[in-house]
Amino acid sequence: SRALYSSDGGLTIQEDTIPNLSRDIKAAEGNGVIVLLSSKIQGSVFTSYAIHSTNGGQSWSSQVIYSGTTFQNWSDIVFDGSQFVTWAGSRR
């Protein structure tokens, strides 16, 4: 649940706790927003989160994008110039 990030092009590196972050991470950046996809399995429940920062990684928010007993294998996340997009199964 900890990540290293740089908000100044790599001159300095910070470490931060990011909510609901796990090992399987998909990441994209666009229009000053960083979005991470992360998933956790607790018991038989699989939960996926969209985690985002609008201030260069200084603070993070997360929201559930999927929760259920069926494993969802998300594609990489991409920024298409106006929105962030990912796919899992037949869901966009």
N, C-alpha and C positions, 0 to 999 in steps of 0.2 A: 504493500500500500504506500510505498515511498517512491518518489521519482526525482530524478535530477533534471533540471531545466536551466536554460539561459534566456534571459530577456534582453540581453545586450549583444547578441550575435556571437556568443561563445567567449567573450572576454572574462566573464565570471560565471560560475556554476552555483546554483542554489539547490537545496534539497527540500522537499515538501511532502507532506502526507496528502494524498489525493483520495477522496472518498470512493469506496467500492472499486478500487483498482486491484486487478489481479495480474497474473503472469501473461495471459493471452490478451495482448493489447493491439488494437488497430488504431492508427492515428492519422489525422489530417489537419491542415491549417488553411484558412482562407479569410480574407477581409478582417484580419486581426483577431480571429477566433480560433482557438485550438479545440478540437473535438477528439476524444478517445472513446473507443468501444471496449468494454471489458465485461467478462462473464464470470460468474461464480456458481458452484454447485454446492448446495447444502442439503444433505440427505438425498432425496430424490427430486428436488426442485432445482431447476436450472434458471438462473436469472441473468439477464443482460442489462447493462447500463450504458447510457450515453453520458459522458463526463465532459464538461466544457469549461473553458476559461476565456474571458473576454479582456483580461488585463495582463497578457503575457505570462500566465502561469502563477501569478501572485495569489490568486484564490480560485477555487474550483467548486462547481456545483454538479450534482448527478441526478439522473432520473431513470427510473426503470423503463426500458423499452420492450421487454419481454419477460414473462415469468410463467413457467409451466414445467411439466414433467418430460417434455420432448426436447431433446438436445437440438439447439439451433446453431449451425455453423455459419457465422457471418463472413461475408467477403470483406476485402479491404474497404475502408471508407475513403471516399474521394470527395473533393470539393470541385463542383463543375462550373464555378464562376459565380454562382448565385446561391447554391445550397449544398449541404452535405448529403451524400447518398451512400447507402450500403444495401446489400441483399442477403437474405437468408431464406432458403427454400424458395417459395414463390412470393415472398414478401419483400417489398422495397422499403 
